[in-house]
Amino acid sequence: MRHLLIPAVSAITLIVLAASACSSDYNSGRDDDRDADVVASVPVDASDGEIDTLDLHATLVNAARTYEFELDGQRCLYTVAVSAEWPREIGNADLAALADTLGRAAFGRHGDMPVADAVTAFLADTAGVLPGPGKVTHDFTAPELASGHWTLTTDISRTALTPAFVTYMVTSSSYMGGAHPNTAVTPLTYDLAAGAPVTMAYLFKPGSEADVMKIISSALAERSGCRPDNFKSAGFFTDTLPAPSGMSVDKSGMIEFQYGQYEIGPYAMGIIMVPVAPAALADTLGRAAFGRHGDMPVADAVTAFLADTAGVLPGPGKVTHDFTAPELASGHWTLTTDISRTALTPAFVTYMVTSSSYMGGAHPNTAVTPLTYDLAAGAPVTMAYLFKPGSEADVMKIISSALAERSGCRPDNFKSAGFFTDTLPAPSGMSVDKSGMIEFQYGQYEIGPYAMGIIMVPVAPADVAGLLSPEGKRMLAAYL
């Protein structure tokens, strides 16, 4: 495949993804486009050593277009790009409502078209964005000012797939000049059995809104180190949380409530996700959680639901462990590890290894280990691999400037924005995302409080072009 998210007036690249077994092959590297088999298996019941699979058929869409226009007499560029895994079949589920919802979230007024047509129309639609007619260009010479290159990227990624539901994230990131880019994420969980999007109104009983908000407030207060009625003390805009603007279910079953940028806190807080275990919401879950038992009183519904193995086990099951909840929540410790692929191009692949643990205390802890792998060289991509020897100080200046810009402070005064230090240490991790952005990572508590979470500092390859090693220039050539 020749062009993956490269700014160009390229035709839309469509790759068929067919899920069936337990390995993944990405067939690319020739001048012609080739089909690729991407395989995903979903464990349904592995108690007897066997694994059932859920067939997934999807289309991978990558396309981009760049326009040239004038603003205040200056030559500027505008690149719009789309990257999407578009579902075609997931088992026997009816995906009509899923396609409609994803299309509207990703492509706006073009969302009711077939995906290839929607992407084509989306790339061509500059109304309300450019100050006048734009001319399609292949000249990517960087303008003198960084603000002279505007960008709009839209991504549709699948983040969870189980026999019961699938979750997608529609991410739109734009830079139209100013201090920093802006990002909006629209989460969507889809009930495969019912063929319906999962909203808060769908998941919870009527009249449970106040109880759900109490649980969300308590969860966010616990991870932010404040009381549920005093969020301003932790840097939020308000003491009382509004209803979240989004909600989804992750692959481990955690319900994630979402607040967008600036919705309840400053830009430095980013998009705020509040994970809540389904058990914590048991009193508010309706028929979507307990199925045919959903109209019982909650205690009876939970009892019946736990005892109901019909259609799940191949025969009668014998309880082998007593998992009665300990008296204290801290009595149930958990450790989950996840390996997910976050980027795949002809030049590199990126994985994230996420380990989340709760061993008692105020909140769980999460560690993320990023890994980008150079497919041509067969080598892990570290900072020493990506950059020239002796460039460390210059790279750190660029990282510090990028984080200072998005945090609203000077590169020598990070404490004023709530960080632990005024001078950044070298990042503990680094990876390259699907759009070619180099992401430098700081872990929880590494440079800021728990509420800041894992801090990612994205830097465009063009901003470090002169510091790249020969291997780095080759691997990132499509983005320079």
N, C-alpha and C positions, 0 to 999 in steps of 0.2 A: 504494500500500500504506500503510495507516494506522499500523501499529505494528511497528517493527523493534527488538527488544530494549528495549522500553520497559516498565518494571515495571507490569504490568497482568494481569488475569485474561483474557488474550486467547486466542482460538482459535489453533491453530497455523497459521502462514502457510506455504503450500507454493507454490514458484515452480518451474516446469519450466525446466531448463537444457538446451539442445540445442546440441552442438558441431558445427560444420560448416565454417566458412571462416576469415576472418582479421580480424574486427572484433567489437565487443561493444556491445550496446544494453541499457540497463537501463530498462524501461518502468515507471515508477512516478510517483506524484504526484497521482493521483486518489483519491477516497474508496474506490473498489472495488479489489480485488486484480486484478492483471493478470499474464499470463505474460510472461516475459522470455527472450530468446534470448541466451545467453552463449556466445561462440564461441571454440573453442580449436583450434589446429592444431599438430600434432606433426611436425616435420621428420624424415623417414626417410632421404632421400638427396637432397641438393641439388646434387650434383656437376654435373648437367647443367642446372641452373637451375630444375628442377621441384621442387615440394614436395608430398609425400604427406600425407594427414591421417588422424588417428585419431579416430573419432567418439566423443564423450562425451555421455552423457545422465545428468543428475543432478537431484536435488530439493534446493532450498534451503529449509531449515527455520529459522524464527525464532520463538521463543515465550518468554514470561516470566510469572511469577506472583509476587505479593507477599502475605505473611502478616503479621498483627499478633499479637504474643504478649506476655506479661509475664515479666520476669526480675527478681527481687528488688524487685518492686513498681514497676518502671520499664517504660514502654511501649517495645517494641522492634519492629523490622521485620526480615523475612527475605525476600529476593528470590532466586528461583532462575530462571535463564535458560539457554536453549539456542540455539546458532547452529550450523548444520551444513550442509555440502554433502554430501548423501547420494548415493552412486553407484548408478545404475540399470543403465546399460550402458556398457562401455568396449570398443569394437570388438566382437569376438566372444568375449571372455574370459568364463569362468565366474566370477561374483562371489559365489557362495554363501558361501564361506569368508571372503571379505573382509567381507561384511555381518555375519556372525556375530561376527567378531573386533572390528569397529568397534562393534557394538552392545554387546558385553560391556564394552569399554573405556570407552564413553561413558555407558551407562545401567545398568550393573551387572546386578542381577537382572531388570530389565525388558528387557534387551538382545536377547532372543530373539523379541520381538514385532515386527510391522511398524513402520516408523519413526514414523509418526504416533501409533500407540498407545503406543509406547515413550516418546515425548516426553511425551504426556499423563500416563502413569503416573509418569514421573520427576518432573514438576512437582508432582504431587499427593502424592508420597511424602515426608513429613516425619518419619517414624519414625526415632528415633535422632539426630535433629538438634535439634528443638525440645524444650524441657523439658516441654511439655504441648501440648494441642490449640491449633492456630493458626487464626485467623480470616482468610479472604481479605479484602483491603482494597484500596481505590483511593486512600486517603489517604496521600500520600507526604511529609507534613510531617516534616522531619528531626527525629529525637529530639535531646534536649539533648546527649547524649554520642555521639561518633562510633561507639563500640563498641556503640551501640544499634541499628545497622543491619547485620545479617548478610547476606552474599551468597554465592551459589554459582553459578558460571557454567561451562558446559560448551560447548566449541567443537570441531567437526570440520572441519579444513581440509585441502585437497589441496595438497601442497607440491611434488610432482614428477609428471610424466606423460611417459613415453617409450613407444615401441612395445614395450619389454620389461617395464616395471614401472610401478607407480603407488605413490606414497607419501602417506600421510595422517598428520596429527598430531592426537591427541585431547588437548585441553588443558582441565584442570579447575582453576579458581582459586576459593579460598574464603576468606572472612573471617568468623570467629566470635568476634570480640573478640581482644584481645591486641595485641602490638607491631606485627604486620604480617600481610598476607595470605599464604597458602601456595598454591603452584602445582605441579601435577603434569602432566607431559607423557608420553603414551604414543605412541611412534612406531610406524608400521606400514608396511612396504614389502611389496607384493604382486606375485608373479611372474604376469604376465598369461598367459603361455603355459601354465604348469603349473596355474594356478588355486590357488595356495598362498601363505600368508603366509611371508615371508622372515625366519627367525630365525637366530641364530648357528649353531645345529645344522644348519640347512638350507644355509647359505651356505658353511660351512667343512667340511673333511674331518674325520672322526672322528680323535681323537688330536692335533688341531692346537691345542687350547686354550692350551697353554703358549706356543706360538710366537705366537699371535694376541695374547695378553696382553703379551708382550715388545714387540710393535710398538705396541700402544696406549700402554703405559707410556712408550716412547721418544718417541712423538708428543706426549703431554701434557707430559712433562718438557721437551722442546724449546721448547714455547710458554710454559712457566711459568718457564723460566730456572733449572732445577734438574737434579740427576741423577735417573735413573729409580729409584734406590733411596733417595732422600732428599726425598720430596715434602713432609714436614713443614716443611722449610726454606722452602717457598714458601707456607705457610699452610694446607696440607691436613691432614686429621685423621690420616692414616696414611702411612707410607713405602712400603707395598706396596699397589698398587691391587687391589681386588676385581674380579670380572667385572662389566662394565657391566650396568645394569638394562634398557637398551633399545638398539636399533640400527635404523638406517634407511639408505636410499640417497637422496642428493639429486639434483636435476635434472642436475647436471654429472657424476654417477657417483661422487662421493665417498661413501665409507662413513662414516657418523657414529655413533660409539659414545657413549652417553648415560649420565650419572650425575645422579640427581635432587637436589633441594634437600636439603642436610644429609647427603647420602650419603657424600661424601668431603671436603666442605669446608663452611665456615660459610655462613650465609644470603646474605651479601654476594656470594658467588661465583655464586649462582643455580644454574640448571640447566646443567651442564657438558657441552658437546659436544666430542668429540675426533674431528676429521675425519682420515681416512686414505685416501690414493689407492689404488685397486684394485691398481695396479702394486706397491705396497709389500707387498701381501698375496698376491702371485702364488703363492708357495710353499704357501699354505694353502688356496687356493680349490679346490673340488672340481667336481663335474659341473655345479653351478649356474652356474659361471663359464665352463667350457670345453665344455659340452654333450657331444656324442658323443666328444670327445677327453679327457674328464675322467678316464678310467682309465689314462692314460699317465703316465710320469714327468713331472714338472712342466715340465722344459725342452722335452721333445718335445710336450707338450700345448700349451704356449705357441706353439711354432713352427707346429704344425698349425693352431691356432686363428687365428693371424695370417694364414696362407695360405688359409684356408677362406672364400671369398667366395660360395659356393653359396647361393642363396636370398636374398642381400643385394644384389649388383650385378646389373643387367639383362644383363650379359655379362662377358666377360673384362676385367679391370681391369689397367692398367699402372701400376706404382709410379712416382710422379713426384717424390718427395722421399725422401731417406734420413733417417729419424727414429731412427736408432740412438742409444740413450741415451748422452749424454756420460759421460765417466769420473766426473765429479763431478755430484751432484744439482743443484748450483748452476749447472751449465751449461745447464739447461733452464728458461728463464724462462717465466712464464705471466701472462696478464692476462685475467680474465673479468669481464664486465659483465652484470648481470641487472636487468630491470625487472619487478617483480611487484606486482599489486594486492593489498593486504592488508585493505581495507575498502571496502564499497559500501553506502550507505544512500540514502534519498530526498534527504537534505540534502547529503551530501558523499561524495567518493571519496578513498582514500588509496593512494599508491604508494610503494614502496621501491626506490631505485636502488642496487644493491649492486655495488661494484667490489672484486675481490680480486686481489691481485698477488703474485707471487713473483719477485724479481729477485736471488736469492742471499741469503745471510745465515741467521740462526737460524730464521726462521719466515716464513710469508706475512703480508701485511697486508691488512686489509679496511676499506673505508670505506662507510658507508651514508648516503645522502641521502634523508631522508623528505620527502614532499610530500602534503599534504592540500589538496583543491580544493573550494571552495564551489560546488556545482552551481547554486544559484539565482542567485548573483552572477557566476558565471564568473570566479572569482578565486582565486589561490593563497592559502592560509591561513598567514600568518606570525604571529609573536608580536605585531608591530605591528598586524596586522589583527585578531587575536583579542581583544586586551586594550585597555582604555582608555588614552589618553595619560596619562603620569605614574604608571602603576601598576607600573612595572618593579621597583621596590624591594620592593613587597608581593608580587609574583609570585615574586621570588627567595627571599623568606622562606619561602613555601609550598613551593617546590622543595627548598630546603635542609632544611626540617623533614621532608619526605617521604623524602629520601634518608638523612637521619640516622636516622630511625626504622627503616628496613629494614637499615641498616648497623650498628646498635647503638652509636651514638655521639651526642655532642651536635652541634647544628648549627653550632657554632663550633670544633669539634675533630675535623675529618675525618681529620687525619693519624693519629689514634689507631686508625683503621679501615683504614689502609694507603693512603689517598689521598695525592696529591702536595701538597695545599693544605688549609688549614683553612677558607678562604672560597671558596665556589664561584663561578666565573665564570658569565656567562650561557651557557645551553646553545647548542650549535652547530646544533641541529636540533630540530624539533617536529612532531608529527603527531597525528592523532586516530584511535584504533583502532575496530574494529567495534562495541564496546560503549559507545563514547562517551568512554572514558578519554583524557585529554590526556597524551601521552607526550613528555617532554622528553629530549633525547638528548645524550650526550657521547661523542665518538669515542675510538678506541683511543689510549692515551697522553695523552688530553686532561686528565684529572684523576686517573688512576690507572695502574698498571702493565699490561703486556700481558695478564697473566692475568685481569684484570677484564673484558677485552673491551670491546665497545661497551656503554655504561651507559645504560639506559633508566629514567627516573623517572616512573612513572605517577601522575597526579593526577586525582581525580574532578571533573567539571565543577561539582558542587555546592560544592566547596571553594574555587572561584575565581569563583563566580557574581557577586559584587559587583564584580569587576574586569573582567568581560567587556565588550567594546564592543557597540554595538547589533547589529553584524553577527555577533559571536560568540554573543550571546544568541539571535538568530534561528536560527543554524545548529545550535546545541546545545539548542534548546528542548525536544526530546524527552527530554533527559537531566537536566534541571534540576528 
